[in-house]
């Protein structure tokens, strides 16, 4: 064995340590939690992680659980996707017309600065609790996507836009070759923030609006039954599902971003590349 | 007749052009020579319709198909050389023709297909040249077209450009009289500033070798 091979084996060990470290930290805090619960011995005040895990094990195999997760995910996804689409359209319209921008700006600013609970109660008066979570997720994600995309449109290279003007490049080709590559990173950043907001506000809306068979309703049940185990178990579910959802959205968008920045996006490829 | 009539252009307090006249020869290359800051690029931008004159008029450009090689390359970084040229050409011109043009200015098969951000400065300059000269434009503006292009590649590019410019109305902005001569251009000189700090009037001559330097 030479010193080189010793170094070779040392490097993966270091990598493994780096991967294990956060798990160890998590295990430490779980242990602190477990000990605290044991010491307190009051399940209503502080349920133990073992008890939460046991409750999760009861919940997960039931069809009801998956139906509940599915309904809530569906509502929040609907709200978020609508926010992404409308946000892009409003940003494009705002960038294209000063009148539209003047009209849209106060609307978006108002939505952004209004407390989410005010919207939840207002929307409950206007719409059924079934649509509540989707509408609230939409309202919370919309200003973020709109602001980011508008910033992206404003940051396009004016020199490239002049090229398009001089050569009279048709708008569709210009969109794919100049506009989309410039705006996409801003859109991805907006979606990343927006998706997290959509989940947090959507669940809050469900807890207040109580659409039947939703995660929010389960949280509310846990509250009236003073069941800390249920509250913690459903919270774990929300965190896992929301982060999975965020990961899917972000990785899907970054794949698109990579393809566009490599000049391989379907449209651009077909339009201009060999 | 394409040209500028009695054009004055200011940027803030700075007078770039003062009652400036220029007439481009129809179907021929007109070269605009002058020192840095004498307003050459502004003349090009006026003709391309990218800036408007403060006083005077830009004539004969309405509805023209235009093409330009800007002072900077202004390429879409994520696209290949071929992609950048086809962006302004559309699908009417076959890929083979675009590749042939890029090869004529000295780009090899590999560089033609790579995203342009992977190309050298001189290669990128030539992609911008091909993008400006391949479309069938009625007015072409070339702003320092060979900056950063090495001697061998410049010879190829000049030959190709001269061939593409036959019979076309074009403005060549340059420091280099040899370049103007190689492209068969009539030379117009834009003077620098006079004692008062204003741009001096241009000296419009017949050909480059008869023109005294200003």
Interface residues (C-beta under 8 A of the other chain):
Chain A: X159 X160 X162 X163 X165 X166 X167 X168 X169 X170 X173 X177 X178 X181 X260 X261 X262 X263 X268 X271 X272 X273 X274
Chain B: X48 X49 X50 X65 X66 X67 X68 X70 X72 X74 X76 X78 X79 X80 X82 X83 X84 X86 X87 X88 X90 X91 X95 X99 X113 X115 X131 X135
